[in-house]
């Protein structure tokens, strides 16, 4: 993977791209007049910094940050509607939410809206290119209605399997996973450029055990509607739609039973 700029970048843009390269151990490649197709053919993953933000290009397309998916959900919430993920997680103002699979950060943005200024959102992203694109997007998001939410997300580049054991017990109200589905939702065109960049290890019972140590209230997993949550020791919750479902480890109920 390399980082470059749009053609004919200004000095500030090139300096920023070089700084990203230096900070993350990437090679900076002066763009000159090379086409994206030729760069992708040579390097497979090409980060491009332009006046509209940071993108990652692969043969599958362009990954860029856009709050579009979260925007629809947030609009419904602002109108007094409900959000299934928030209902399943049971988040309240002031709660803390650990998103172990940040991806496009849509769930983290929606969760931040619910927990408010007094709540905490920590989002983990294992893939370096995905992390870089999303971190830059959250920092530079333009619509004012998103700026407070975006800047309230702590985005960290790291594998949850390494980070969860380092966190104190019961340090987050909800620990959440939305892993890359083995069988994709074909209508989700915005996820096509994400798929070749995302970490794709399937969740295991050991992962849920790690998460259960950190969570105070719940561990929540989003998966395809036909997924067997019992293999992770989870209970299907909240009904289903035709595409996705949720599995839950309810730690409050477990404590009540004890």
N, C-alpha and C positions, 0 to 999 in steps of 0.2 A: 504494500500500500504506500502511496505517495500523496503529497499534498502540493497543489499548485493554485493558480489564480485564474480568473477570467482573463481573456486577452486584453492587452494594454491596461494593466492595473495601475492605479496610482501608487505613489511611494508608501502611503499609509496602509493600503490593502496588502501590498507585498510584505511589508514589515510584520503585519499581523499574521500572515500565513507562515512566515519564517519563524515567528515566535511559537506558534502552535507546533510546528515541526520540532523545534528545539525542546520544548517542554515535554513532548510525548515520544521523543526518539524516532521521529519520522524523517524521511528524506524529502527535502523541498526541491521541487522541479520547476524551474522557470518555464512559463507556459509558451512564450514565444508565439509561434503560429501553428502549434500542433493541434490537431483535431481531437475531440474527446474520444472518438472511435479508436484512433491510433493509440491513445494513452491507455484506454481500457484493454485493448488487445495486448499491450505490453505489461501492464501492471495489475490488471484485474479489478483492483479497488482504487479509485481515484477521488480524493477529496478536493473539492474546488471551492475556493473562497471568492465570492463576488460581492457586489454591492447589495444583493438581495439575501446574502447569508452564506452559510456553509452547507454544502451538499456532498453526498458521496455517490459516485456513479459506478455502476457495475453493468454487466451485460443485461441484467434484469431491469435496469432503469435507474432513476434518480431518487435517492432517499433525501428528504429535506424535512425540516420542522415546519409544521403548520398546526395550529390549534383547532383545525376544522372539525375533527371527530369529537373532541371535547366540547366544541362550541354548541353543537346541537343539543347535547345533554345539559349543558349549563343553561341554555336558553329555556329548556323545559323546566329546570329547577327554579329559575328566576320567576317563571310564570306560576309557580306553585305545584309543578308536577313532581313526579317521583323518578328515581333512578334505581334500577334493579341492583347494581353493584353496591350502592350505598345502603340499600335496604338489607341486603344479605350481610354486609359487613357490620351493620348496626352502628355506624359512625355517628358521633355527636360532636358539637362544638367543644374544642379543647382536647379532643382525642389525639392520639399519635398513630400513624399509619406507616408501615414499612412495606414498600412495593419492591419485591425481590426481582421483578422482571420488568424494568421500566419501559423498554421499547419506545413507543412514540410519546410516552408520558401522558396520554389521555386520561388514564385512570388516576394518576397522581394529581392532575389538575382538578379533576372533579372531586377527589377526596379533599384537596386543599380548600375548595369552596365550602365543603361541609364542616371541616374542623375549624376553619377560621384562623384569625391571627394568633389565637392562643394555642392552636394545635400544631403538631409537627408532622411533616411528610419527609421521609427519607426514601429515596428511590435508587435502586442499585441496577446498574447495567453492565453486563460482562463484556459485551462487544465494544472494543475501542472506537471503531468508526461510528457506530450508533450513538455511543456516549458523546463523542465530539460534536456530532451534528445536533443532537438534542440539547447539549449544554450551551452551545452557541445560540441556538434558537430560543431557549428559555431566557437567556441573558438579554437578547436583542428583540424580543417579541414586541410588535408595534401597537396593536390595538390596546388602548389604555385599560379596557375592561379585563384584559388578561395579564397585565404587567404585575399586579400585586400577587396574583396566584402563582405565576411563573417564578417570580423571585422568592416565593415562599417554599419552593421545593429544593431540598438538598439532594442534588444528583451526584452519585459517586460511581466511578468506574471500578467495578469489582465483581467477583463471583460470590453469590450469596452463600455458597457452600463454605467459603473461607471466612466470610464476614459474620454470619450468624453465630458461630461458636465464640466469637470475640465480644459479642454484645452481652450486657448483663441480663440475667433472668427477668422475665416479666417487664421488659423495658419498652414494649410497644403494645398498644391496645389490640391492634389487628396486624397480622402478617399476611401478605397477599401475594398470590402467584397468578400470572396470566401467561403461561408458557407458550412458545410457538407451537401451534397445533401440528400433529403429524399429518393429518388430513386437512388441507387448508379450506377456509371459507372462500370460495372462488369469487364471490361478489365483492370481497374486501380488496379492491384494486390497490388501495393505499398501502397494503401490507406486502405487495409483490416485491418492491425493491428492498424491503426489510428482511425478507426470508433468507437470501444468501449471506446476510451479514450477521444475523442473530445467532446466539447460542441455542443449540437445539437438543441438549441432553434431556431426556424425559425425567420427570419428577419420580422420586422413590419414597418409600416409607421413611427412610432415614432422613430425607429432606424435611418431611413433615414433623418428625421428632425434633429436629433442630429448630424448626420454626415454632413448635409448641413450647419449647423452653423459653423462647423470647416473648411470645404473645401473652397478654393478660386476659383477653376476651376470646379471640377467635383466630384460627388459621383458615383462610379462604382460598380456594383454587377455582379458576375459571377454565373450562374445557369444552370440547365438542359435546353435543347433546347425547351421543351414544357412548360416552366415556364411562367406564366402570370405576366410580370413585372408591368403591370398597377396597380396591387394591392398594390404595393409599391410607386406608383406615379412616376415610371421610364419609360423611353422610350427605346425600344429595339434599339440597335445600332450595326453597323458593320456587319450585316448579321449573319448567323449562320453556324455551321457545323452540323454534324449528332448527336453530343453529347451535346454541350454546347452553351450558348449564353450569351450576356451581356446586362444589363440594365443600363441606364445612367441618372443622374440628372445633366444637363449642367448649371452650375451657371453663366458662362460667358454670355450665351445666355439670361438667366433670367435678368442679369444686363443690357444687351443691350436693352431688351424690356422695362425695367423701365426707 
